[in-house]
Amino acid sequence: MLMAHLISYSIESGRKFINLGFSEYAPLFPATSKDLLCRYPVVKHSFLPRTHFFRESVRRYCEIIYYILTAYPF
């Protein structure tokens, strides 16, 4: 529901929107399935690979880094 509200806000205000947390659900939606960063409005040309495998690899890598950084406070 939140994603729908943020997309509608970006349409009304003319701003761009990036939701990295939506990557788990991105394959279910045609507009975000081909974009690693789950941007709206959809970016036509991107230098990032457009595969589901690459998106999942980046997401898992970020989760590992997050767990490492939160497990060992500096």
C-alpha positions in Angstrom: 0.0 0.0 0.0 2.8 2.4 0.8 4.4 1.8 -2.6 1.2 2.8 -4.3 1.0 6.0 -2.3 4.6 6.9 -3.0 4.2 6.2 -6.7 1.1 8.4 -6.8 3.0 11.2 -5.0 5.8 11.0 -7.5 3.3 11.2 -10.4 1.6 14.3 -8.9 4.8 16.1 -7.9 6.9 15.1 -11.0 9.6 13.7 -8.8 11.6 10.5 -9.2 11.2 7.7 -6.7 13.6 4.8 -5.8 12.6 2.0 -3.5 15.3 -0.6 -2.9 13.2 -2.5 -0.4 10.7 -3.3 -3.2 13.2 -5.5 -5.0 11.7 -8.7 -3.5 8.4 -8.0 -5.2 9.8 -6.3 -8.4 9.6 -9.4 -10.6 5.8 -9.4 -10.1 5.4 -5.9 -11.7 6.4 -5.2 -15.3 7.6 -1.7 -14.7 10.0 -2.6 -11.9 11.0 -6.0 -13.1 13.7 -4.7 -15.4 15.2 -2.1 -13.0 17.7 -2.9 -10.3 16.8 0.1 -8.2 13.0 -0.2 -8.6 12.7 3.4 -9.8 9.6 5.2 -10.8 9.1 6.6 -13.4 10.8 3.8 -15.3 14.2 4.6 -16.6 14.6 3.6 -20.3 18.3 3.3 -20.4 20.4 2.0 -17.5 24.0 0.8 -17.3 23.0 -1.8 -14.6 22.2 -5.3 -15.7 18.5 -6.1 -15.9 18.4 -9.7 -14.6 16.6 -11.1 -11.6 19.8 -13.0 -10.6 21.8 -9.7 -10.4 19.1 -8.0 -8.4 18.9 -10.9 -5.9 22.7 -11.0 -5.7 22.9 -7.3 -4.8 20.1 -7.6 -2.3 21.7 -10.6 -0.5 25.1 -8.8 -0.5 23.5 -5.7 1.1 21.8 -7.9 3.7 25.1 -9.6 4.6 26.9 -6.2 4.9 24.0 -4.9 7.1 24.2 -7.9 9.4 27.9 -7.6 9.8 27.7 -3.9 10.5 24.9 -4.3 13.1 26.5 -7.3 14.8 29.8 -5.5 15.5 29.2 -2.0 16.8 32.2 0.4 16.3 
